[in-house]
Amino acid sequence: MDMSNFTTLQNLEAAFGGESMANRKYLFFAEVARKLGFKDLAKLFQETAQQETEHAFAHFVLLHPELVVKDVNILTEAQKREIISRCLTLAIAGETYEYTTMYPEFAAAAKRDRDDAAVAEFLKQAKESTDHADIFREAAHRFGLLKFVEHYHADRYAEALQVLNGGEAVTKVANADPKTQKWICQQCSMIYDPIAGDPDSGIIPGTPFADIPNDWQCPICGASKKTFKPLEEIVV
């Protein structure tokens, strides 16, 4: 497409975002329907979600024609590496934006809403204010945690790109000191740092992972403590 056509570019990006959101939303609805026993509706939501994916892909192809693979057999190894390198570069950019800009701004906004305008409304309706405060607090906490998850994802993409381009794989080991050893959730990549703890879950800063109660759950995805494993970090 003509990338100089700014309005169309914006519209394509918005359309891609809308179709992508619809896909995840319908998959969520399908899961709800399955749990409630509505198998036919679950199938309908699932099928529609796949159709929304195809719509999103069609938009993305116009946004990034350099990633279109029509006949893999005619591509040289260099061309294949160039395409996948572009995928990794876009992934790194997306994850970096999320942990440097998007989630920090979302977290700050959630905190502002809780402390300012929302507070006035909360005082009018005690029950509603309690519900809202809990929602805002959870949102701020989750956005703050996700910032580190996206940083972790971006680093992994960067490492993969380095290896793809002929570099050496980095050496990673788990920190052996319980006071500073980080643990990562294998389900959502939430990283527990004992220095920071998890105050919103009652885990004070300075709490080693081993000292966390066994009924503690991942604050992002709700996975159990046993889902976590020591985080391997780059050896400096």
VMD Tcl script that draws the C-alpha trace (Angstrom):
set ca {
  {0.00 0.00 0.00}
  {0.98 3.64 -0.36}
  {2.47 4.37 3.09}
  {2.23 8.11 2.38}
  {-1.56 7.88 2.65}
  {-1.65 8.60 6.38}
  {-5.41 8.41 6.82}
  {-5.67 4.99 5.20}
  {-2.66 3.81 7.21}
  {-4.34 4.87 10.45}
  {-7.59 3.25 9.40}
  {-5.84 -0.03 8.58}
  {-4.08 -0.02 11.94}
  {-7.39 0.68 13.69}
  {-9.12 -2.06 11.70}
  {-6.36 -4.53 12.54}
  {-6.68 -3.64 16.22}
  {-10.45 -3.97 16.13}
  {-10.45 -7.35 14.39}
  {-7.71 -8.62 16.71}
  {-9.69 -7.55 19.77}
  {-12.82 -9.18 18.39}
  {-10.91 -12.45 17.95}
  {-9.79 -12.56 21.58}
  {-13.19 -11.41 22.83}
  {-15.03 -14.14 20.94}
  {-12.57 -16.76 22.16}
  {-13.32 -15.60 25.69}
  {-17.05 -15.82 24.98}
  {-16.53 -19.33 23.58}
  {-14.83 -20.38 26.81}
  {-17.70 -18.94 28.84}
  {-20.23 -20.73 26.66}
  {-18.39 -24.05 27.03}
  {-18.31 -23.74 30.80}
  {-22.05 -23.01 30.86}
  {-22.81 -25.99 28.66}
  {-23.80 -24.09 25.49}
  {-21.72 -26.15 23.07}
  {-23.35 -24.82 19.91}
  {-22.79 -21.20 20.96}
  {-19.23 -22.01 21.94}
  {-18.66 -23.37 18.43}
  {-20.25 -20.26 16.91}
  {-18.00 -17.94 18.90}
  {-14.97 -20.09 18.03}
  {-15.73 -20.06 14.30}
  {-16.38 -16.33 14.28}
  {-13.13 -15.72 16.15}
  {-11.24 -17.54 13.40}
  {-12.97 -15.42 10.78}
  {-11.98 -12.26 12.64}
  {-8.40 -13.55 12.61}
  {-8.53 -13.84 8.83}
  {-9.82 -10.26 8.62}
  {-7.00 -9.06 10.86}
  {-4.42 -10.94 8.78}
  {-5.78 -9.32 5.61}
  {-5.28 -5.87 7.15}
  {-1.81 -6.76 8.45}
  {-0.70 -7.94 5.02}
  {-1.42 -4.45 3.65}
  {0.44 -2.87 6.57}
  {3.46 -5.15 6.19}
  {3.73 -6.54 2.66}
  {7.41 -7.28 3.32}
  {6.28 -10.20 5.50}
  {4.12 -11.90 2.87}
  {5.45 -15.35 1.94}
  {3.85 -16.50 -1.31}
  {6.25 -19.29 -2.25}
  {8.80 -20.28 0.35}
  {10.60 -22.48 -2.20}
  {11.88 -19.51 -4.18}
  {13.30 -17.71 -1.16}
  {16.99 -17.81 -0.41}
  {18.18 -18.45 3.14}
  {19.15 -14.79 3.36}
  {15.64 -13.72 2.36}
  {14.11 -16.08 4.91}
  {16.34 -14.65 7.62}
  {15.45 -11.12 6.54}
  {11.71 -11.81 6.84}
  {11.92 -13.50 10.22}
  {14.32 -10.80 11.42}
  {11.67 -8.23 10.52}
  {9.10 -10.22 12.55}
  {11.41 -10.24 15.55}
  {12.17 -6.54 15.14}
  {8.46 -5.69 15.11}
  {7.89 -7.95 18.11}
  {10.70 -6.26 20.03}
  {9.33 -2.83 19.17}
  {5.85 -3.82 20.31}
  {6.97 -5.35 23.59}
  {9.33 -2.43 24.29}
  {6.52 0.07 23.73}
  {4.36 -1.88 26.15}
  {6.88 -1.96 28.99}
  {8.34 1.53 28.49}
  {5.22 3.50 27.61}
  {1.88 1.73 27.52}
  {1.76 -0.09 30.83}
  {3.51 2.64 32.85}
  {1.03 5.20 31.51}
  {-1.91 2.87 32.18}
  {-0.68 2.28 35.72}
  {-0.27 5.99 36.36}
  {-3.73 6.72 34.98}
  {-5.30 4.03 37.15}
  {-3.65 5.50 40.23}
  {-4.80 9.00 39.32}
  {-8.36 7.82 38.80}
  {-8.38 6.15 42.18}
  {-6.95 9.15 44.04}
  {-8.72 12.05 42.34}
  {-11.89 12.14 40.27}
  {-12.94 8.61 41.18}
  {-12.63 9.35 44.90}
  {-15.37 12.01 44.74}
  {-17.74 9.52 43.19}
  {-16.67 6.86 45.67}
  {-17.68 9.07 48.58}
  {-21.22 9.38 47.17}
  {-21.85 5.69 46.87}
  {-19.90 3.64 49.38}
  {-20.60 0.27 47.82}
  {-19.82 1.39 44.30}
  {-16.73 3.23 45.47}
  {-15.38 0.08 47.10}
  {-15.91 -1.91 43.91}
  {-14.26 0.76 41.78}
  {-11.32 1.16 44.12}
  {-10.66 -2.57 43.99}
  {-10.83 -2.54 40.19}
  {-8.52 0.47 39.84}
  {-6.09 -0.94 42.39}
  {-5.95 -4.26 40.61}
  {-5.51 -2.55 37.23}
  {-2.67 -0.36 38.49}
  {-0.98 -3.35 40.11}
  {-1.37 -5.56 37.07}
  {-0.17 -2.93 34.61}
  {2.87 -2.37 36.81}
  {3.67 -6.08 36.81}
  {3.08 -6.49 33.09}
  {5.65 -3.79 32.38}
  {8.35 -6.20 33.59}
  {6.83 -9.13 31.73}
  {6.92 -7.23 28.43}
  {10.53 -6.22 29.16}
  {11.34 -9.90 29.62}
  {9.60 -10.77 26.33}
  {11.45 -8.02 24.47}
  {14.78 -9.27 25.82}
  {14.03 -12.82 24.68}
  {13.14 -11.61 21.18}
  {16.33 -9.55 21.09}
  {18.38 -12.59 22.09}
  {16.70 -14.70 19.40}
  {17.40 -12.02 16.81}
  {21.05 -11.89 17.87}
  {21.44 -15.65 17.43}
  {19.58 -15.54 14.11}
  {22.06 -12.96 12.84}
  {25.04 -15.16 13.69}
  {25.70 -14.05 17.24}
  {26.32 -16.36 20.17}
  {23.60 -17.40 22.55}
  {23.85 -15.62 25.88}
  {24.67 -17.58 29.01}
  {21.98 -17.50 31.67}
  {21.92 -18.92 35.17}
  {19.61 -18.65 38.15}
  {20.79 -16.49 41.02}
  {21.63 -18.73 43.97}
  {21.00 -16.11 46.67}
  {17.43 -16.56 48.02}
  {17.32 -12.89 49.03}
  {17.70 -11.71 45.44}
  {16.74 -14.80 43.39}
  {13.88 -13.97 41.02}
  {11.20 -16.49 40.05}
  {9.10 -16.55 36.89}
  {5.59 -17.86 36.32}
  {5.69 -20.49 33.58}
  {2.11 -19.66 32.62}
  {2.23 -15.87 32.06}
  {5.91 -14.86 32.65}
  {5.13 -12.73 35.72}
  {8.44 -12.21 37.55}
  {8.58 -12.30 41.35}
  {11.41 -10.19 42.74}
  {12.00 -10.80 46.47}
  {13.43 -7.30 46.84}
  {10.09 -5.79 45.77}
  {7.86 -8.54 47.16}
  {4.16 -8.44 46.31}
  {2.69 -5.94 48.81}
  {-0.76 -5.97 47.20}
  {-0.94 -9.69 47.98}
  {0.44 -9.25 51.49}
  {4.01 -10.24 50.62}
  {6.31 -7.58 52.07}
  {9.49 -6.47 50.26}
  {12.49 -8.61 51.12}
  {10.52 -11.88 51.21}
  {12.39 -14.79 49.55}
  {10.24 -16.91 47.28}
  {10.58 -19.92 49.60}
  {8.99 -17.92 52.42}
  {5.86 -17.05 50.45}
  {2.79 -18.98 51.68}
  {1.95 -21.98 49.53}
  {-1.53 -20.64 48.85}
  {-0.11 -17.48 47.23}
  {-1.11 -17.11 43.58}
  {0.38 -15.29 40.60}
  {-1.13 -11.77 40.74}
  {-1.49 -11.71 36.94}
  {-2.88 -15.11 35.91}
  {-3.75 -16.72 39.24}
  {-1.39 -19.67 38.78}
  {-0.24 -21.48 41.93}
  {3.15 -20.98 43.54}
  {4.37 -24.32 42.18}
  {3.98 -22.95 38.64}
  {6.98 -20.68 39.22}
  {10.59 -21.60 38.54}
  {13.88 -19.74 39.20}
  {14.49 -17.06 36.60}
  {17.68 -17.55 34.63}
  {19.40 -14.24 33.97}
  {22.33 -13.19 31.81}
  {25.73 -13.72 33.38}
  {27.56 -10.39 33.50}
}
mol new
graphics top color blue
foreach p $ca { graphics top sphere $p radius 0.5 }
foreach p [lrange $ca 0 end-1] q [lrange $ca 1 end] { graphics top cylinder $p $q radius 0.2 }
display resetview
